[in-house]
Amino acid sequence: MKINYDWLKELVDIDLPPRDLAEKLTMAGLAVDAVESYGDEIVLEFDLTSNRPDCLSHLGIAREAAAILGKAGGKAGGKTGGKTARTPEAKVVEAKTRTSDVTSVEILAPALCPRYTARVIRGVKIGPSPDWLVRRIESAGQRSVNNVADITNYVMLEMGQPLHAFDLHQLRGERIVVRTAGSGEKITTLDGEERDLTPETLVIADAERPVAIAGIKGGEGSGITDKTVDILLEAAYFAPAQTRATSKALGLSTEASYRFERGTDPEIVAKASDRAAALIAEIAGGEVLSGLVDVYPAKAARGPRDWIEFRRSRYTVLTGLQIELGEAERVLRGLGFIVEADVENDRLRVMAPSWRVDVSIEEDLIEEVARIAGYDKLKNTLPGSAGAGAYLPGEDARRAARLTLTALGYNEAVSFSFVNGETDEMLSEVGEDSRLALLNPIDETQAHMRVTLLGGLLDSLERNFNHGARNVRLFEIGKCFMDDLGERPLEMERLGMVATGARNEDDWASSNGGGSIDFYDVKGAIESVVEAMGMPALDFEPDDTGAFLHPGRSAEVRLGDEVIGVMGQLHPRIAARYKFKQSVFVADLNLRMMLVAERTKVRYHPLPKFPTVVRDLALLIDTGVHFAGVKRVIKELSIPELVGVKLFDLYAGKELPPGKHSIALSFRYRAANRTLTDEEVNASHDRVIKMLKREFGAEIR
């Protein structure tokens, strides 16, 4: 938003140079990005947040400047001193003919258009604008078109109210109907584009057809031309949500829609119409017909619920600052609020002006007073409420996961939630029906919401490879999204990991291929995260069904009976698509299930006093039997003295029968209160051997 400094000074008395004013406005929360020259004009360029539509005009900024620059004066409950912004005056000289005798306005969708006004100016002469008008609007970022169009833009920039001028005689029936579009209706807008309308689109129509898209852009067939003599001037208020939805659906954004979709002031409509009509009569000639056709079917009456309480005690709690009640009153009055002081109870009753659509609760008032008083006065303090400093639910576990992975050499990545649907589908097992497509994507190649974090991580890995980094470990914690056919999409918090290259890049053997990251490094990292989060141990089951993981080098990750993710080596087909020339290992885990899992209690016990008995066992077993299954069966025996089982060798050779391999297991037996005898260990060990023979057909080697 560009504001002309000299124009601003016509609306409020300013005794500061432009840069000093810019500094004060920035300190009050209105960021001024630049102060620059436009010919002989000085322009302040603002970067406004979406909740401040009242500042999208010179009058809006003038109100802010008046409040900031005004001097304190008066006492609570009385009049206060200070500067006041001047609303531009409009001296309209009206003809005897009444506007209502020439045209009419009908609103068929009052919820979408609560107010619509129309004025008629006869006998205008369309031509170029005077130099001062051209300089003003061009300094504020608008292009000069003709005198009437320039005046409507001038008033919009000055007062914040968009306007539109129709050629009266191009309106069939010379009247206005505000309605939603009919099925199959089209309109060619002023930019020459034919646009399809839907029943959700609000249009300005004449007696037969749409002539403008309400609040966004006029139609070609009814616009002002060099032959126009009589004009109908529109000034209206359109519902923000409706304007925003239509603008997005049509992919059409204008200066008018930018203001309407954020919320304009419904009470300034008539004043803006008068201002524009007076300027048109002055610059383009013609006569303004008497009266304003003003259709305002549901004007909101102010009542008790519109009053907001401001308490000095609450102000101090939230800001840590002290302020006199009279000073708070001065600030709010200076911003245009209606204020009633209750000195006895040390509070104010406040009603927001019609242009402040962003103020509705006490905290909003506190923010207004604090920013005008000066954000620079705020000090760093601890919150005074009980429980300050506690983690939100699950945050301690998230932090534990981050710290653990960082300690293991992983770097945290952050990627966009918008992804390429084809790539996302390739890296997950979620069906097309569960994917969320964006209705109006910023980039057509990123038109879906992600269902996995792996796409972003592999893109990051690809960029690292392109920059010569070969040893990369990344993780990401973030939200993924699915369509579960409910009212809203399902959000899932997930943990993604990717690792490749040397296990220790500073080690000579690793850097020469002797110690590369493998499946077990990633598995160990996951187990370390689980331990740090205080979760029960996970199970890793072999899984060859995944489409994006290498067969025989992938696993399902289970928490009890629930599958919470997958891990393993990236499938060669996927690696080839990314042009990866070294093994890449990934993991995709459901972090939400990990966060809600029951936490294991930390229990301490003395170091063992009695010796451990170790028994090794070599088995000839089917190649389809994996250690995870063997370990689970042994665990089901519930032998209290069996304190550990470890796989320490795996052998497959030609001398073994086809379909068989040899695994070597180490068993550790120990009792907490005595030394185990050979007979006790043998009995337990025999139970294990019998179970393995029965369940897997294992043979003792």
Stockholm file with secondary structure:
# STOCKHOLM 1.0

chainA/1-701         MKINYDWLKELVDIDLPPRDLAEKLTMAGLAVDAVESYGDEIVLEFDLTSNRPDCLSHLGIAREAAAILGKAGGKAGGKTGGKTARTPEAKVVEAKTRTSDVTSVEILAPALCPRYTARVIRGVKIGPSPDWLVRRIESAGQRSVNNVADITNYVMLEMGQPLHAFDLHQLRGERIVVRTAGSGEKITTLDGEERDLTPETLVIADAERPVAIAGIKGGEGSGITDKTVDILLEAAYFAPAQTRATSKALGLSTEASYRFERGTDPEIVAKASDRAAALIAEIAGGEVLSGLVDVYPAKAARGPRDWIEFRRSRYTVLTGLQIELGEAERVLRGLGFIVEADVENDRLRVMAPSWRVDVSIEEDLIEEVARIAGYDKLKNTLPGSAGAGAYLPGEDARRAARLTLTALGYNEAVSFSFVNGETDEMLSEVGEDSRLALLNPIDETQAHMRVTLLGGLLDSLERNFNHGARNVRLFEIGKCFMDDLGERPLEMERLGMVATGARNEDDWASSNGGGSIDFYDVKGAIESVVEAMGMPALDFEPDDTGAFLHPGRSAEVRLGDEVIGVMGQLHPRIAARYKFKQSVFVADLNLRMMLVAERTKVRYHPLPKFPTVVRDLALLIDTGVHFAGVKRVIKELSIPELVGVKLFDLYAGKELPPGKHSIALSFRYRAANRTLTDEEVNASHDRVIKMLKREFGAEIR
#=GR chainA/1-701 SS CEEEHHHHHTTSCCCSCHHHHHHHHHHTTCEEEEEEEETTEEEEEEECCTTCGGGSSHHHHHHHHHHHHCCCCSCTTSCCCSCCCCCCCCCCCEEEEEGGGTCCEEESCTTTCSEEEEEEEESCCCCCCCHHHHHHHHHTTCCCCCHHHHHHHHHHHHHSCCEEEEEGGGSGGGCEEEEECCTTCEEEBTTSCEEECCTTCEEEECSSSEEEETTTEEBGGGSCCTTCCSEEEEEEECCHHHHHHHHHHHTCCCHHHHHHTTCCCGGGHHHHHHHHHHHHHHHTCCEEEESCEEECTTCCCCCGGGEEEEEHHHHHHHHSCCCCHHHHHHHHHHTTCEEEEETTTTEEEEECCTTCTTCCSHHHHHHHHHHHHHGGGCCCCCCCSTTTTCCCTTHHHHHHHHHHHHHTTCEECCCCSEECHHHHHHTCCCCGGGCEECSSCSSGGGCEECSCSHHHHHHHHHHHHHTTCCCEEEEEEEEEEECCSSSSCEEEEEEEEEEESBSSTTSHHHHTTSSBCCHHHHHHHHHHHHHHHTCCCCEEEECCCCSSEEEEEEEEEEETTEEEEEEEEECHHHHHHHTCCSCEEEEEEEHHHHHHSCCCCCCCCCCCCSCCEEEEEEEEEETTCCHHHHHHHHHHTCCTTEEEEEEEEEECCTTSCTTEEEEEEEEEECCSSSCCCHHHHHHHHHHHHHHHHHHHCCEEC
#=GC SS_cons         CEEEHHHHHTTSCCCSCHHHHHHHHHHTTCEEEEEEEETTEEEEEEECCTTCGGGSSHHHHHHHHHHHHCCCCSCTTSCCCSCCCCCCCCCCCEEEEEGGGTCCEEESCTTTCSEEEEEEEESCCCCCCCHHHHHHHHHTTCCCCCHHHHHHHHHHHHHSCCEEEEEGGGSGGGCEEEEECCTTCEEEBTTSCEEECCTTCEEEECSSSEEEETTTEEBGGGSCCTTCCSEEEEEEECCHHHHHHHHHHHTCCCHHHHHHTTCCCGGGHHHHHHHHHHHHHHHTCCEEEESCEEECTTCCCCCGGGEEEEEHHHHHHHHSCCCCHHHHHHHHHHTTCEEEEETTTTEEEEECCTTCTTCCSHHHHHHHHHHHHHGGGCCCCCCCSTTTTCCCTTHHHHHHHHHHHHHTTCEECCCCSEECHHHHHHTCCCCGGGCEECSSCSSGGGCEECSCSHHHHHHHHHHHHHTTCCCEEEEEEEEEEECCSSSSCEEEEEEEEEEESBSSTTSHHHHTTSSBCCHHHHHHHHHHHHHHHTCCCCEEEECCCCSSEEEEEEEEEEETTEEEEEEEEECHHHHHHHTCCSCEEEEEEEHHHHHHSCCCCCCCCCCCCSCCEEEEEEEEEETTCCHHHHHHHHHHTCCTTEEEEEEEEEECCTTSCTTEEEEEEEEEECCSSSCCCHHHHHHHHHHHHHHHHHHHCCEEC
//
